[in-house]
């Protein structure tokens, strides 16, 4: 096993599901220090720290970005190979986080080390975050600390099957809380059934965005009611019911417009009959879009052609990334998402990454930096 694969193996074998990312941060810091690269940990909570490292200097700054956390392991008995084993079979390394996104993060660290060892002078910053899988609180913390205020280009190392993603939809999570009045089911007229008004919302939501135009790049706005909680006893009128939903905003119909549409439905339904609906915003991640012929996409495709012998496919996705947070910066910059592994296997049992793709990603990230600053 070569050193590059050994490094990824160690990351995958270290559990960082949903929290306790600091163990990963220490492994990254140790690897960087072995090449003379100083890094600093930025604590978010006990056992959870972001990491920031930089090489080179200058006002033109390219950022490598990735998250340290993973989703939960799932049922360990369902895995063909151990979920934290990082075993390699037929050229695929298996384990939670292997694709999403410890392989991308490891490749970025190793690319930074390669650049440092060759005396590269371009200014490259590495950001490794906590909590991307639920809330992106690490990216929020780094944004507030100013780490996105001076960058020129951002590469997020999420799994893209080695496609260059020049944009993605936003993601908005919300809850609608229905307040009623409890009563015995034999006398329902004495209560207010919280389920009924909530059902009215669900019906209205189904067609609430029918008039939204299809974005020319991202495509249609997607929306779904995904969670429903109501009642706890069959002979009692429920006084509380909650629904949760997810919407994928686009540049043509952004997050603020989505929120306003939902609030308008709530206001309209609250004016009809008993009971009250309450809107609660859980997460709001913005759409991200860059020019297909921009400096960063051009540099990435040139580098990929050099390393892989072919240009990359350009595409978009509807999943959100930490880039949604950084794009809130008042400073405009280009963003791409590029990394080894497939998004289709992320969060799944038997998650895996192709070892050769991971190895090639190291060289690709290095070459992107060289071509980006050459331009």
Buried (B, 14 or more C-beta within 10 A) or exposed (E): EEEBBEBBBBBBBBBBBBBBBBBBBBBBBEBBEEBEBEBEBBEBEEBBBBBBBBBBEEEBBBBBBBBBBBBEBBEEEEBEBBBBBBBBEEEBBBBBBBBBBBBBBBBBBBBBBBBBEEEBEBBBBBBBBBBBBEBBBBBBBBBEEEBBEBBBBBBBBBBBBBBBBBBBBBBBBBBBBBBBBBBEEEEEEEBBBBBBBBBBBEEBBEEBBEEBEEBEBBBBBBBEBEEBBBBEEEEEBBBBBBBBBBBBBBBBBBBEBBBEBBBEBBEEBEEEEEBBBEBEBEBBBBBBBBEEEBBBBBBBBBBBBBBBEEEBEBBBBBBBBBBBBBBBBEEEBBBBBBBBBBBEBBBBBBBBBBBEBBBBBBBBBBBBBBBBBEE
